[in-house]
Amino acid sequence: MRRDLMADISHELRTPLAVLRGELEAIQDGVRRFTPESIPSLQAEVATLTKLVDDLHQLSMSDEGALAYQKTSLDIITLLEVAAGAFRERFASRQLSIQVSLPEQAMIFGDPRPA
């Protein structure tokens, strides 16, 4: 299982690295011009790499038992509404809609800090 996980992580790291390498080499070789419009896509790949490295750090800390959680009662309704809202535009572009029917409150027990 751990071997599969490491293979998955390696693949996930290679993808944004390959995109960054390709973009930078294209700029360096003159195939593409470096413009202000090219910065956001490069930043997005860096953000992906940062998230993956942060996830690896969290995983290593969990292996060591070094993670500290702040367990508290949380209302998950806001999170569900935000998640549904994130898909509304994508659905609308395909002539689809998303409807969410939620109770006023849905409590869970968890850590309110982002992972």
N, C-alpha and C positions, 0 to 999 in steps of 0.2 A: 504494500500500500504506500509506504513512504517513497519507494522507488518511483511509482507512478506519479505521486505528488511532485517529486523533484523534476520528473520529465515534463509534467504540465507547466510547472513554474518556468523551466528553461524555455519552453515554447512561448509562453506568454511574454517573457522578457525579450526574446529574439524578435518578435513581431514589431514592436515600436522601435527597437534598435535598428532593424533593417529599414524601416521607413525613414528614420532620421539619417542613417548613413546614405541611403539613396538620394534623399533630398539635398543633403549637404554636398555629396559628390556631383550631383547635377549642377548645382550652383557653382561649385569649384571648377568644373569642366566647361562651364559656359553654356551648358544645355538649357539651363533655366537661369533667369535673372533673379537676383535677390531683390525682393520688393517688400514694402511694409505688409502687403497682403499675404506673403508667405510665412510671416511670423506666427500667426495664430495656429496654423497646422503643426508647426514645429513645437510650439508651446504645448499643444494638446498631447503630442507624443511624449514630451518630457513629463507632463502631468500623469500620463498613464504609467510611465516608468516609476515615478515617485510613489504612486499608489501601490504598485506591485512591491516595491522595496519596503514600504511601510507595512504592507501585509505580511511580508516575510519576517520583518522584525517582530510583529505581533505574534506570529507563529512560533518564532524561536523563544520569545518570552513565555508563551503558554507551555512550551515543552519544559522550560525551567521552573514552571510554577510561579513566575515572577509577575504575572498580571494581577492588577488590583482592580476589582470591579466596585462600582458604586451602585448597589442594587436598591432600587426604589420602585414604587408603584407609578406606572406611566399610562397616560391615555394615548392609545395608538391611532385614534381617529384622525388627528391632524396629519400624521405621517401617511396614512392611507389616502387621504384627500390630495396631498401633495404628489404622491406617487401616481394616482389616477390622472391628475392634472398634467403631469409630465408626458403622458401618452395621448392626451386629447388632440393636440395639433397633428401628431403623426397619424392618428386614426382619421382625422378630418381630411387629411391629404389623400386618403384612400376611400373617401366617401363612407367612412365608418364612424360610429360614435361609441363612446364609453359612458355607461351609466352606473353610478355607484349608489347603492342603498345601504347606508350605515346607521347603526344605532347612535344615540346621542353620545354615548360613552362606551369605550371598550378598554378595560384596564388590563395591562400586562405587568409582569415583574421583570425589570431589566435595568441596564445602565444607560442613562440619558446621553452620555457623551458619544460622539460619532466614533465609529470603529476605524 
